[in-house]
Amino acid sequence: MRSPRQQRPIQPKISTMPRPQTAAATYLDLYKLVTEQQRLEQELETLEQRRDRIQTRLTELELHISTLATAAQQPPAPAPAISLRPNQRQSTAPIEQFSTVFLEY
């Protein structure tokens, strides 16, 4: 398994050039923050769905492991012998005779 990465906080996206404080710049900042919020909420929802799928699979594996563990602890049952009724014989299919043909050129 991989060693866990060091967790660091999610850094906000910053612009490389500061804009003058105008109404348009304020609306742009507002738009970027709302967009980032929506993206993070979607990512969180995706992670929760993945967590649910992993949890379901872990539950299935635990059930399967416990079933196999109990089966391994029990001694194996002897295989039943196949018995034929007195008037029933094994069917033997007639062996077909093949004739060999030689062709010369």
C-alpha positions in Angstrom: 0.0 0.0 0.0 1.0 3.5 -0.5 2.0 5.7 2.4 -0.5 8.3 3.0 0.3 11.7 1.6 0.6 14.7 3.8 -2.7 16.5 3.7 -2.6 20.2 3.0 -5.4 22.6 2.7 -7.0 23.3 -0.7 -5.5 26.6 -1.9 -7.9 29.1 -3.6 -7.1 30.0 -7.2 -5.6 33.4 -7.4 -5.2 35.7 -10.3 -1.7 36.6 -11.3 -2.5 40.3 -11.8 -4.5 42.2 -9.3 -7.5 44.0 -10.8 -8.7 47.5 -9.8 -11.5 47.4 -7.4 -14.5 48.0 -9.6 -18.0 46.5 -9.7 -17.0 44.3 -12.6 -13.9 43.0 -10.6 -16.2 42.3 -7.6 -18.7 40.4 -9.7 -15.8 38.4 -11.3 -14.4 37.5 -7.9 -17.9 36.6 -6.8 -18.4 34.4 -9.9 -15.0 32.6 -9.3 -15.9 31.9 -5.6 -19.3 30.5 -6.5 -17.8 28.4 -9.3 -15.2 27.0 -6.9 -17.9 26.3 -4.3 -20.0 24.4 -6.8 -16.9 22.4 -7.9 -16.0 21.5 -4.4 -19.6 20.5 -3.5 -19.7 18.3 -6.6 -16.3 16.7 -5.7 -17.6 16.1 -2.1 -20.7 14.4 -3.5 -18.6 12.2 -5.7 -16.4 11.3 -2.8 -19.4 10.4 -0.7 -20.8 8.1 -3.5 -17.4 6.4 -3.8 -17.3 6.0 0.0 -20.7 4.3 -0.1 -19.7 2.0 -2.8 -16.5 1.1 -1.0 -18.4 0.5 2.3 -20.9 -1.8 0.5 -18.1 -3.8 -1.1 -16.3 -4.1 2.3 -19.5 -5.4 3.9 -19.9 -8.0 1.1 -16.2 -9.1 1.6 -16.7 -9.4 5.3 -19.7 -11.6 4.7 -17.9 -13.8 2.2 -14.8 -14.1 4.5 -16.9 -15.2 7.4 -18.7 -17.7 5.3 -15.4 -19.2 4.0 -13.9 -19.1 7.5 -16.8 -21.2 8.9 -16.6 -23.6 6.0 -12.9 -24.0 6.5 -13.4 -24.9 10.2 -15.9 -27.7 9.4 -14.5 -31.0 8.3 -15.2 -31.8 4.7 -18.2 -34.1 4.1 -17.3 -37.3 2.3 -18.3 -37.4 -1.3 -21.3 -39.6 -2.0 -20.5 -42.7 -3.9 -22.3 -43.1 -7.2 -24.2 -46.3 -7.1 -25.9 -47.9 -10.1 -29.2 -49.7 -9.8 -28.9 -53.5 -10.4 -30.8 -53.3 -13.7 -29.0 -50.2 -14.8 -25.7 -50.6 -16.7 -23.2 -48.1 -17.7 -23.9 -47.0 -21.2 -21.0 -47.8 -23.5 -21.2 -46.1 -26.8 -20.1 -48.4 -29.7 -16.7 -47.5 -30.9 -16.9 -46.5 -34.4 -14.4 -48.0 -36.8 -12.5 -45.6 -38.9 -11.0 -46.7 -42.2 -7.8 -45.1 -43.3 -7.6 -43.9 -46.9 -4.2 -43.2 -48.5 -4.0 -40.8 -51.4 -1.0 -40.7 -53.6 -0.1 -37.9 -56.0 
